[in-house]
Amino acid sequence: MIIAPLIIAVILAYLLGSIPTAVWLGRSMYGIDVREHGSGNSGATNTFRVLGKRAGIIVMLADIIKGMVATSIAILLFRLNFIEEQNLVTAKLILGVVAVKGHIFSAFLNFKGGKGVATLLGMMIAIHYEVALLCIVVFIITLLISKYVSLASIISALAFPTFLLFIPRFQTNEPLLIIFGFFLFIVIVWTHNKNIKRIADGEENKTYIIKSQKKD
């Protein structure tokens, strides 16, 4: 394992994660800083609320892609013989976590940012796409039932390590991957602590995927 390329990869992963897609898109295309509206968050969910579905989808996809790309830098390190195959998953986890941290503490926004859910999803896709797709299904079902994006994010994050533990098809010989899953679940809960309080107080904004549904 060669240290210098790993350090460069970590820095690159952090900068990729730090890209404030919602803020840059809002300012350049709409003349709006999403942080000054809605929940004040610079992520995809607030972009949906403030700028609409088209902008929200663009931001969400961009944030997913930056998580995927940052995590996949590990594959490049492996192919260039900078890391060994047995360290590939570990390298993916490190780079993915760094990218998520970059999104939450963006270097371009005075170390403030979004909640990292879309970037985390990109990371999960790059590490285990089958389980990641199942987590997306869990997210959608939870959102349809509860109408809370924050709750859907938390439950789908918990689903990742749960599937790895209890579904035989997805059981892994990489215990670090399961530990990582529970760690990131804790991170998601932490970044959504205000949302959890608003849900408990009945003050959290609801999101209606199906327009025909009546709002409370």
C-alpha positions as CSV (number, residue, x, y, z in Angstrom):
1,M,0.0,0.0,0.0
2,I,1.5,3.3,-1.1
3,I,0.6,6.3,1.2
4,A,1.0,9.3,-1.1
5,P,-1.7,8.2,-3.7
6,L,-4.0,7.3,-0.8
7,I,-3.7,10.8,0.6
8,I,-4.3,12.4,-2.8
9,A,-7.4,10.1,-3.2
10,V,-8.8,11.1,0.2
11,I,-8.4,14.8,-0.7
12,L,-10.0,14.3,-4.0
13,A,-12.9,12.4,-2.5
14,Y,-13.5,15.2,0.1
15,L,-13.5,17.8,-2.6
16,L,-15.9,15.8,-4.8
17,G,-18.2,15.4,-1.8
18,S,-17.9,19.1,-1.0
19,I,-19.3,20.2,-4.3
20,P,-22.4,22.2,-3.3
21,T,-24.6,21.2,-6.2
22,A,-27.8,22.7,-4.8
23,V,-26.3,26.1,-4.1
24,W,-24.4,26.4,-7.4
25,L,-27.4,25.3,-9.4
26,G,-29.8,27.5,-7.6
27,R,-27.5,30.6,-7.9
28,S,-26.5,30.0,-11.6
29,M,-29.9,28.9,-13.0
30,Y,-32.5,30.5,-10.8
31,G,-30.7,33.3,-9.0
32,I,-31.7,31.7,-5.7
33,D,-29.7,30.5,-2.8
34,V,-31.6,27.5,-1.5
35,R,-30.1,28.0,2.0
36,E,-32.2,31.2,2.3
37,H,-35.5,29.4,1.7
38,G,-37.4,26.4,2.9
39,S,-35.5,24.4,5.6
40,G,-32.3,26.3,4.9
41,N,-30.6,23.1,3.9
42,S,-28.3,22.9,0.9
43,G,-29.4,19.4,-0.2
44,A,-31.6,17.8,-2.7
45,T,-34.8,17.7,-0.5
46,N,-34.8,21.4,0.1
47,T,-34.0,22.0,-3.6
48,F,-37.2,20.0,-4.5
49,R,-39.2,22.3,-2.1
50,V,-37.6,25.6,-3.2
51,L,-36.8,25.1,-6.9
52,G,-39.1,22.3,-8.0
53,K,-38.9,18.8,-9.2
54,R,-36.6,19.4,-12.2
55,A,-33.9,21.1,-10.1
56,G,-34.4,18.7,-7.3
57,I,-33.8,15.7,-9.6
58,I,-30.7,17.2,-11.1
59,V,-29.2,18.0,-7.6
60,M,-30.1,14.5,-6.3
61,L,-28.6,12.7,-9.3
62,A,-25.4,14.9,-9.1
63,D,-25.0,14.2,-5.4
64,I,-25.5,10.5,-6.0
65,I,-22.9,10.5,-8.8
66,K,-20.3,12.4,-6.7
67,G,-20.7,9.8,-4.0
68,M,-20.3,7.0,-6.6
69,V,-17.2,8.6,-8.2
70,A,-15.5,9.4,-5.0
71,T,-16.0,5.8,-3.7
72,S,-14.9,4.3,-7.0
73,I,-11.5,6.0,-6.8
74,A,-10.6,3.0,-4.8
75,I,-11.0,0.8,-7.9
76,L,-8.5,3.1,-9.8
77,L,-6.1,2.8,-6.9
78,F,-6.4,-1.0,-7.1
79,R,-5.9,-1.2,-10.8
80,L,-2.8,1.0,-10.6
81,N,-1.5,-1.4,-7.9
82,F,-1.5,1.3,-5.2
83,I,-3.6,-1.0,-2.9
84,E,-4.1,-4.7,-2.7
85,E,-7.4,-6.5,-3.4
86,Q,-8.0,-7.4,0.2
87,N,-7.9,-3.7,1.0
88,L,-10.3,-2.6,-1.7
89,V,-13.5,-2.6,0.4
90,T,-11.8,-0.7,3.2
91,A,-10.5,1.9,0.7
92,K,-14.0,2.2,-0.7
93,L,-15.4,2.8,2.7
94,I,-12.8,5.4,3.6
95,L,-13.3,7.3,0.4
96,G,-17.0,7.1,0.6
97,V,-17.2,8.3,4.2
98,V,-14.8,11.2,3.3
99,A,-17.1,12.2,0.4
100,V,-20.2,12.1,2.7
101,K,-18.3,14.2,5.3
102,G,-17.4,16.6,2.4
103,H,-21.1,17.0,1.6
104,I,-22.0,17.6,5.3
105,F,-19.0,19.9,5.9
106,S,-18.4,21.5,2.5
107,A,-15.1,23.2,1.9
108,F,-17.0,25.5,-0.5
109,L,-19.6,26.6,2.1
110,N,-17.5,27.4,5.1
111,F,-17.7,23.8,6.2
112,K,-21.4,23.7,6.2
113,G,-23.6,21.6,3.8
114,G,-26.4,19.2,3.4
115,K,-27.2,16.0,5.2
116,G,-25.4,13.7,2.9
117,V,-28.2,11.2,2.1
118,A,-27.9,11.3,-1.7
119,T,-24.1,11.2,-1.5
120,L,-24.4,8.3,0.9
121,L,-26.6,6.5,-1.6
122,G,-24.0,6.9,-4.3
123,M,-21.4,5.5,-2.0
124,M,-23.7,2.5,-1.2
125,I,-24.3,1.9,-4.9
126,A,-20.5,1.8,-5.6
127,I,-20.0,-0.6,-2.7
128,H,-23.0,-3.0,-3.1
129,Y,-25.5,-1.9,-5.7
130,E,-28.0,-4.7,-5.1
131,V,-28.5,-3.8,-1.4
132,A,-28.5,-0.1,-2.3
133,L,-31.4,-0.7,-4.8
134,L,-33.3,-2.5,-2.1
135,C,-32.7,0.5,0.2
136,I,-34.1,2.8,-2.4
137,V,-37.3,0.6,-2.4
138,V,-37.4,0.9,1.4
139,F,-37.0,4.7,1.1
140,I,-39.8,5.0,-1.4
141,I,-42.2,2.8,0.6
142,T,-41.5,4.6,3.8
143,L,-41.9,8.0,2.1
144,L,-45.3,7.0,0.6
145,I,-46.5,5.8,3.9
146,S,-45.1,8.5,6.2
147,K,-44.7,11.5,3.8
148,Y,-41.5,12.3,5.7
149,V,-38.3,12.4,3.7
150,S,-36.2,12.5,6.8
151,L,-37.8,9.4,8.3
152,A,-37.5,7.5,5.0
153,S,-33.8,8.4,4.9
154,I,-33.2,7.1,8.4
155,I,-35.1,3.8,7.9
156,S,-33.4,3.2,4.5
157,A,-30.0,3.8,6.1
158,L,-30.7,1.2,8.7
159,A,-31.9,-1.2,6.1
160,F,-28.4,-1.4,4.5
161,P,-26.6,-3.2,7.3
162,T,-29.7,-5.1,8.2
163,F,-30.0,-6.6,4.8
164,L,-26.3,-7.5,4.9
165,L,-26.8,-9.3,8.2
166,F,-30.0,-11.2,7.7
167,I,-30.6,-11.8,4.0
168,P,-28.5,-14.9,3.0
169,R,-28.0,-13.7,-0.5
170,F,-26.3,-10.5,0.7
171,Q,-24.4,-11.8,3.7
172,T,-20.8,-10.7,3.5
173,N,-17.4,-11.9,4.9
174,E,-16.5,-8.2,5.3
175,P,-17.6,-7.4,8.9
176,L,-16.2,-3.9,8.5
177,L,-18.9,-3.3,5.9
178,I,-21.6,-4.1,8.4
179,I,-20.0,-1.9,11.1
180,F,-19.8,0.9,8.6
181,G,-23.5,0.5,7.8
182,F,-24.5,0.9,11.4
183,F,-22.0,3.8,11.8
184,L,-23.5,5.7,8.9
185,F,-27.0,5.0,10.2
186,I,-25.9,6.8,13.4
187,V,-24.6,9.6,11.3
188,I,-27.8,10.0,9.4
189,V,-29.8,10.0,12.6
190,W,-27.4,12.7,13.9
191,T,-27.7,14.9,10.8
192,H,-31.5,14.6,11.0
193,N,-31.9,15.2,14.8
194,K,-33.8,18.5,14.2
195,N,-36.2,16.6,11.8
196,I,-36.8,13.9,14.3
197,K,-37.8,16.6,16.9
198,R,-40.1,18.2,14.3
199,I,-41.7,14.9,13.6
200,A,-42.3,14.3,17.3
201,D,-43.8,17.8,17.6
202,G,-45.9,17.3,14.4
203,E,-44.1,20.2,12.7
204,E,-42.1,18.4,10.0
205,N,-42.8,19.2,6.4
206,K,-44.5,16.4,4.5
207,T,-43.7,15.4,0.9
208,Y,-46.4,14.0,-1.4
209,I,-45.1,11.9,-4.3
210,I,-48.7,11.3,-5.6
211,K,-50.3,14.6,-6.3
212,S,-53.8,13.3,-6.0
213,Q,-53.3,12.6,-2.3
214,K,-54.8,15.3,-0.1
215,K,-52.6,17.2,2.2
216,D,-53.4,17.4,5.9
